[in-house]
Amino acid sequence: MSAYALITGASAGIGLALAEALARQGQSLLLVARNKEHLHAQALEMQRRFGVEVLIRACDLSKPLQVTGLIQELEESNLPINLLINNAGLGTAGPFLAQEWADEKQELEVNILALTQLCHGIGGLMARQQGGKILNVASIAAFQPGPWMSSYYASKAYVLSLSEGLREELKPLGIDVSVLCPGPTRTEFFDRAGMDVSPIEGSPLMMRTDHVAQIAVKGLAKNRAIITPGLLNCLIAASPRFSPRWLVRKMAGRLNRMFVH
């Protein structure tokens, strides 16, 4: 039986680009997202283009019972998973107190709780299979606080820290853990978060999803701990280490306010 790469948030954006990059290499896929019809269409297209097996599962990762159900199904089916990519993520932008709590809670459910539960559940399956890889998608936001997107930045800092910790813990079990920290990327993320990023749309800072995916797949092959696509993003990620914290948060806040509707 083929081993599968399980990718969350796989129906669009970076998740879809990662699925296509892996399919080009002959990797069988298990795509997870909320919209079953959209997933089905993407699966058929990838099977046609790349000749790989593509399974789909509709799952709303903001619903803990659905996440638990997905993991239980995989455990009972004994479906071999050799790669878990926790790509699904949500963002909110604007004053923290002006946000609907339901939106903030949904963001944390997806970005933190679902990701952690999948690492735990699928990681357990990989341990029994004696190996595998996990790629968690964070952001360059993970390296600093982010006023006016405070919950999002904090959630990505959690993903970065968790990934680095699990990398050391799971290494003896034959499980490699990496974290992808992209910068601004052309996806639906900004529209959903209510952000206007037109000022940087044509700049080198805004990357294409396929470019990010190519770098991610190469980084996975080299077993890199932290994969940050683009030289400019690498510099941005490193800069907080050389600046006082008060300046870092003020600069991040000023930048974020530029993009909030």
Steps between C-alpha positions, in 0.01 A plus 500: 500500500624849414582742781312829493579863567217649705463872428252725682363812335578327171226644280673834430805716563823358637331170589393438142842604368668256741267223386588566136873515572486164678276345233765587240736277696251211494382542860155362584284761672229530764352849469306651790289817494149618582355512147449143375392602149804722453727224631344247263564726201862556601553127555370411155720764340814379679427136416463601135815714489738295712360146503513468879241370742316783676261442791291774658342559839270791581578628849441833673811534716332761719270220625690279749264205456566496126877502559465213746284312251758543224780364718287206617412414140869496404588284799228248418580489128874446554559738210877564493587870531863583425458879500269729696477862384306721740434784259147614589491834676278800565577864573322798651614859458411824675462608864486194725204626705303579184515139379211261548607247762361218284748595225793518742405163648470340155844633410657345809311172453645459150846655538585345836268229630425311179865518391618369836241221507601388151868502598407284800267260320683461170834512681385198697415317179843587358673373813325165458599501133858575611541829321358795310521875452297790637497848347317768694428827322569805714601843362771763531244647742614229743824687576342814650188638668246654261268774627175517304545134417595394851324161510629397159862588577477326838351187343785478251759551776340197668529295179868589466579413862299177494667387179851559630418318822345201322796484263723400791241279672396298197841464336583176688170355369603559139265798457647816347323826584543822302323835504429719198508876564385680184457873467215670312374263231234544230209310657145565620633549854510881486146539364365267766684694771366831366839634394600718205850402391496688169797719612727192484323307225769562240796493736757220545352445846184340354581144390310253282359186658683270259833665585435456873401136445812421297723640773304311766532165322874552448538593867314185604728287283800654680329456840533869590359600836375845393419575137462870420438566129674804350808695605295805600279288726811345657625848584164604644485184712851560635467874565312479835808334654701816440241763599351602837161341565321834533614597151409162349141515622456865402627438148284187460197688625558792265536263205187302587287813537586593142324191373185499718186618322 
